[in-house]
Amino acid sequence: MADRKFNPIEEWDEDDGDCLFFKLDAGEPPTVANPLDSDWEDGYYTHFMLLPNELRRIEDYVAACRESGIVSEFDRSAESGKAREVDG
């Protein structure tokens, strides 16, 4: 499970990848992004939170879908004979 705490934006590291980014004083929902995105708005977000593992790695996402009885797009492509490789 991901740590459920707000981290100052200055603590984000490239290894964290996409995270939930917040502007806490704006009362807005978070955005899934990372500061390396081309449309990143410097100085806007104040904090970030790591994504749950199920949203960070494809294998964990697919396992969570299966455990929930959901057929993911990865299962559908495998069933149709078009299995594709995905970096995780």
Secondary structure in CASP SS format (residue, H / E / C, confidence):
PFRMAT SS
TARGET T0000
AUTHOR 0000-0000-0000
METHOD secondary structure of the structure
MODEL  1
M C 1.00
A C 1.00
D C 1.00
R C 1.00
K C 1.00
F C 1.00
N E 1.00
P E 1.00
I H 1.00
E H 1.00
E H 1.00
W C 1.00
D C 1.00
E H 1.00
D H 1.00
D H 1.00
G C 1.00
D C 1.00
C E 1.00
L E 1.00
F E 1.00
F E 1.00
K C 1.00
L H 1.00
D H 1.00
A H 1.00
G C 1.00
E C 1.00
P C 1.00
P C 1.00
T E 1.00
V E 1.00
A E 1.00
N C 1.00
P C 1.00
L C 1.00
D C 1.00
S C 1.00
D C 1.00
W C 1.00
E C 1.00
D C 1.00
G C 1.00
Y C 1.00
Y C 1.00
T C 1.00
H E 1.00
F E 1.00
M E 1.00
L E 1.00
L C 1.00
P C 1.00
N H 1.00
E H 1.00
L H 1.00
R H 1.00
R C 1.00
I H 1.00
E H 1.00
D H 1.00
Y H 1.00
V H 1.00
A H 1.00
A H 1.00
C H 1.00
R H 1.00
E H 1.00
S C 1.00
G C 1.00
I C 1.00
V C 1.00
S C 1.00
E H 1.00
F H 1.00
D H 1.00
R H 1.00
S H 1.00
A H 1.00
E H 1.00
S C 1.00
G C 1.00
K C 1.00
A C 1.00
R C 1.00
E C 1.00
V C 1.00
D C 1.00
G C 1.00
END
